[in-house]
Amino acid sequence: MTRKGDQALADGGTEDLRRRAHRVIPGGCHTYSKGDDQYPALAPAFIARGSGCRVWDLEGREYIEYAMGLRSVTLGHAYRPVLDAVIAQLQLGTNFNRPAPIEVECAEALLGVLPHADMVKFAKDGSTVVSAAVKLARAHTGRVRVALCRDHPFFSYNDWFIYTTGMTGGIPDAVAEETVAFRYNDVASLEQAFSDHPGEICCVILEGARTEEPREGFLQQVREIAHRNGALFILDETITGFRWAIGGAQEVYGVEPDLSIFGKALGNGFSVSALAGKREFMELGGLGHVRERVFLLSTTHGAETHSLAAALKVISIYRNEPVIETLYRQGARLEAGVRAAIHALDLAEFVTLAGRPCALLYGTRDRDGRPSQAFRALFLQELLRHGVLAPSLMVAYAHDDAAIDATIEAVGRALRVYRNALDDGVDKYLVGPPVKPVYRRFN
């Protein structure tokens, strides 16, 4: 049922609200992946509210949602135990001139589930703590250049990374000298990076895994190569943390990073991220050393108590309930149903699934087998027609059997249109323009 506030906005017109958004917000939203260019014309322009694994737009239409909150909501929207913890903390205040006890409690709780970290520093987003990790590596090594994995799409909104995407507006060309790339599961490419830039690389950074599993010993080899060449090994667990396992990819694959990044699921949608790592590196940002001081992280809102209350409750829920097991089970159930639908229509060459069951991504290809934004838009569009909002197929704890079954049915219907579009042309079925990649130089 549509709430009165939602209806009031709807009465003013969704398109009017969209125009207002673009007038006062660059891009019409605060995260590029939420933009109008990322969704087909029939997508809801705004989400009014969410509960569990479902959301409602301004007109009251209901959708089963995946990759909720840009993959930050892994328990469910408006998850009651987390909300209760936040509400209780809010009544005590949110920010003070001196540390609050919950800062220590949350740090100890997080370190209690991470196998290879001694200290932690909280912030609000992954980009901030990734760049803080790079700063520590630069301070420790006296070097500047970062070796990053080319196959992983995002590390930070800061210049040293965004320049590598080709979206270079506003970034000095000199920043190009700050990075060098290597390929995932390609040890030789990393060795070559160090060979080409001897004594220049301060750290190696990558995700533990994304769509491809690491080859046997690959992550351990990356660590060894970094250390042999005097660089730090940084593992970005922004997505894998609290999804692959409570302790992230490092727990699953048995690898020991010097520094690691956590965010996304840590607060179930509340803004909290964490830089965790070995004491010898983390303490460079503290008071217990005699080396040159490092201005590591000093954020007014980094330790807001209500966000830390959310993180504390999330950690507790993950430790005491079968969250990870459920993500894998429901993801596997969804994957099996989607694959069956793909094969039933002979679409295996055109619609692909990749990643672990707990973090499924789909790919779309045209009749010539080329990756296609137009067919992605069509698939998104047809899923939306049948009540599913799915930029990916990443499940949450709240996705029950009924939601999974409804999604599999929606996928089957969407794929029938996809099959026809391969034969008749996508323009016959797609309403509006194709979606666009985020990383592009011009609109």
N, C-alpha and C positions, 0 to 999 in steps of 0.2 A: 504494500500500500504506500502511495506517495505521501510524504509528510507535508504539512502546510508550508513550511519554509521552502521545500523543494518546489512545490506548486507555484509559489509566488515567483520564484526565479523562472520557472517554465512559462508562466503567463507573460513575463517580460520578453520571452523569446530566447531560445538557446543561441540562435545566430546573432542576436543583439549582444548577448553576453560574450560570445566568441569575439565579436568586433571590439568590444570594450577591453577584453583581455589583450588583444594584439595592440591596442592603442596605448596601454599602460605597462605592458610586460614584453620585452624583446622575445619574439618567438611565440608569445602567447602563453608561455608556461615557464617553469623554473628548472626543467631538466629536458635536454634536447630529445631524449627518447620518448617523452610524453607528447611531443609536438604533433601538430596537424599533419605534417609531412610524413609521419611515421605510421599513420593509420588510414584506411580507406574512407571514402566520403560518407559511408553509412555508419561509421563508428560513432559511439556516444562522444559528444564534444566535452562533456564534463561528467564526473562521477560525484553523485550527491552523498552517498553513504555506502558502507559495506558491513557485512556481518558474516562471520565464518568464511566460506569460500565464494560468497556471492556479493555482487555490487549492484547498485541501482543508479540509473542516470536521472537527469532532471525531469524527464517525462514519466519516471516510475518504471521503466523497463528493467528487467532483471537479467543479470548475466552470471554465469559461472566463470570465475576469473582464475587465470594462471599467472605465474611469475608475479605474484601480488606485491604491490608496493615496490616495483622494480627489483623484485626478488628479496626484499627486506622483510616481508611478512610471511614467515614460515609456519606459524601456529594458526593464524586466522585473523581476519579483521575484527576489531573490537573484542579481542580475546579477553574474557572476563577476569581471569586470575591476574593477568598483566595490568589491566585497567584498575583493578582494586588496589594493587601494589602502588601504582602511580598516584591514584587518588589519595591514598593514605599519606604518601610522601609529600604531595603538593600542599597538604594542610600544615606541614611543618616548615614550609618555605622551600624555595628552589635554588637560591644562589646567595652566597655569603662572602664576607671579606677574608675568612679563614676556611681551611678545609672542613668538610662535614665528615662525620664518621662513616657514612655510606661510601665515601670514596675509597677508604681502606677496605671495607667489607667487599665491595664489588671487585676491587683489584685482586684480593685474596681468592675470591670465588672464581674469577676467570683464570688466574694462574693455577688454580686447583684442577682445572680440566685441560690445561695445555701441558703437554709432556716436556717441552723444551724451552720454557721461558722463566725468567727470574723476576722481571720487573715489567710494569705496564704503564702506559700513559694514555688517557682517554681524550678523545676529541669528538667531532660531530660527523665526519664523513671520511670515506676511504681515501680520497685524494690527499687530504691534509696529512694523514698519518703515513701514507706512502712517501710523500715528499719529505716528511720528517725522518723516515728511515734512511732515505737517500742522504739527507744532511748528516746524519750520524756516520754513515759510511764514508762520506767525504771528509768529515772531521777526523775519523779514526785513521784513514789511509793517507790523507793529504792529496788525494786524487780527485778528479772531477767526473770523468766519463762513466756512464751507466750502460751496462750490457743488459738489454731487455729482450724478451721473447717476442719475436715478430708475429707469432701466431695467436697471441692473446690480445684482445681488442682494446682494453682500457686499463690504464694504471693510475692516471692522475690528470686533473684538468690543468696542471701547471705546465709552463712552457716546454720544459725539457722532454715531456712526453708528447703533448699535442702537436708539436712540430713534426714528429715522426708520422703523423696521420695524413700529412699533406694539407691540413687545414691551418695554414700558417699566418692568417691575417692577424696583425698586431704583435707578431713575435719576431724579434731580431734574428737575422740569418745566422748570427754567431752561435745561436743555441744549437744549431745542427752539429756542432762539435762536441756536444755534451752526451751524445748517445751513440751506441753501436748495437746492431741487432744480431740475433742468432735464431735458429729455428728449433722448434720443439722436437724432442726425440732425435736431435742431430748433434751429437757430441762434437763432431768434427767442426761444425760451424761455430761452436763456442770456443773451441781451441784456436780456430782461425782468428776470431775476434781478439783474443789475448795476444796472439802472435802479431797481428797487424797494429796493435796499440800497446806495446809493452810498457808496463809501469804507469798506465794511464787510467785503468778501469778500477773504480772504487767498489763496485758491487755488481752482482748478477741478480736480476729480479724476474720472476715468472710466477704463474699460477701452478699449483701442483698438477692440475689437469683441467681440461675444459671439455672438448668433444672427443678427445683422443686420450687413451690411457697411456701412462708412461711405460716405455719399454723397461724390461727388468734391469734395475740398477741405474736407470737414467738420472733420476733426481739425486741419487747419491754421487754419481759421477759429476753432475753439475756442481755440487757442493765441493767435491774434491778439487776440481779444476779451479774454482774460485779461490779456495784457500791456498792452493799451490802457487797461485799467481798474486797472493796478497790482497784479495778482494773479499768482501762479505757476501754471504748467501742470504738473499731476502725472498721469503715465500709470501705471495699475496693470497691470503685466505679470505678475501672479502666475500667471495661467493661460496667457496668450498667449506668455510667454517660454519659449523652448525647445520650443514647439509650433507656433506660426505660423511661426516662423523662430528661428534661434539667438538673434538680437538682438530677437526679439519683434515686436509690432505696429509699433513705431516703425521697424523695418527694412523691414517689408512695405509700410507706407503712407507712408514717407518723411516722418515728422513728428518734430520735435525737442522733447522734453520738458525742463523744467527739472529735474525729479526723476522717477525711475521706480522701480517696485517689482518685485523678482523673488523667486521662491520656488518652491513646488511642485516642478517638474521639476529644479530646480537641483541637488538632491542625490540624485535617484532614490530618494526615500523617506527618506533621512537628513535630519535637521532642520537646514536652513540657509535663510536668506532674506537679501535684500540690498536696501539703499537705495542707489541710485546716482544721481549727479547732477552738475550744474555746480559747479565749485570755489567760485564766489562764494557759493553757498548752503550747500553741504556744509561749508565751512571754518568756518561759524558754530558748528559743534559741535567745532571743533578748537582749536589753540593759536596759529594764525598770523594772528590778527586783533586789532584793538583795540576792537571793539564789545563790548557786553554778552555775557557767556558764555551759551551754550545747552547745557543738560544734555540732550544728544541721545539717544544710546544708550549705556548702560553696563551690560552684561549679563554675569554671571559665565560663562555658557555660550555666549555669542554667537560666540566664535571657537574652540570646541572643535576640536582639530586633526583628529580623525577625520572630522567632518562636512565640514571644508574639504577634506580629502583626497578625500572622495566628490565634492564639487563640482568639484575640479580634474580628476578622472578623467572626470566627466560632460562637462565642457567639452571635454576632449581627444577624447572619443568623438564628440561632435557635430561637431567640426571635421574629423575624419578618417574618419568613416563616414557612410553615407547615411541618417542617422536621420530627418531632416525629410522627405526624399523618400519614405522608407518609410511614415511616418505618413500622408502625403497619398495615396500609392498604395493602401495597404491600407484606408484610410478610404474612398476612392472606390469600391473594390471592394465593401466592406461596404454603402455607401450604395446602390449600384446594385442589389444583391441585395435589400436591405430594401424599397426603393421598388418593385421588381418584385413582391414579395410583397404589399405594400399594395395595389397597383393590381389584382392578380389577384383580390383579394377585395372590390374596390370600397370600400376603407376610407380613401381619401385625405382625406375630410372628418373622419375620426375619429382617425387616427394620423398625426402630422406629424413631419417631420425638419427640423431647422434647424441652422445653423452650417456651418463649413468641414468638409471631409472629415476633417481631422485632429482635429476636436473636435465630433462630432455629438451633438446632444441630440434626444430625442424628446418629443412631446407626446401626451396622451391626452384624448379628448373623448367625452362620452356621446351618446346618440342624438339629443339636442337640440342638439348642437354645442357644449356648454359644457365647459370644462376640468374633468376629473374625476379626483379622487384614487382613487376606487373602481376605475376602469378602469386607472389607473396600477398599482394594487396587483395587479389581475388580470393585466396584461401582465407585470409582474415575476414573479408567481407562475408563470405558464406558461413563461416563459423558464427559470426555475429548475428546473422539472420536466424540462427537456431539457438541463440542464447548463450554463446560462449565467447568470452574475451580472452584471447590467447596469443600474445606476441611470442610466447614459447609455450611449452607444455610442462613447466616446472610446478610440481604439486606442493601442497601445504598439508600440515597435520589435519586441517579442517576438511580436506577433500574426502568425503565418505563414498561408499559404494554407489549411491544414487547419483552423485555428481559425476563420478567416473563413467558410469553407464550412459548418462545423458550426453557426456562429452564424446564418447565413442560413437554414439548415434549421430551427433552433429558432425563429426569428422567424416563419417560415411556419406552423409548428404552433401557436405562441402566438396568431397572428392569426386562425386558424380558430376558436379558442375565443372570441376577442374578437368575431368576427362573430356567433357564436351568442348571446353575451351581449347584444349590441345588440338582438337579436330577442326573447330570452327573459327578459332582465333579468340584471344583473350579480350579484345575490345568489345566483342559482342556481349560479354557477360559482366565486365567490370564497370561499376558506376564511379565516375570521377577518375582522377589521375592515379597513376601508380604511386606507391610509397617510394621514398628516397632514402639513400644511405645517409647517416648522420655526418660522416666525414666526407665533405665535399667542399670545394673551394668557393663555389657560387651557388646561389639558390636556384 
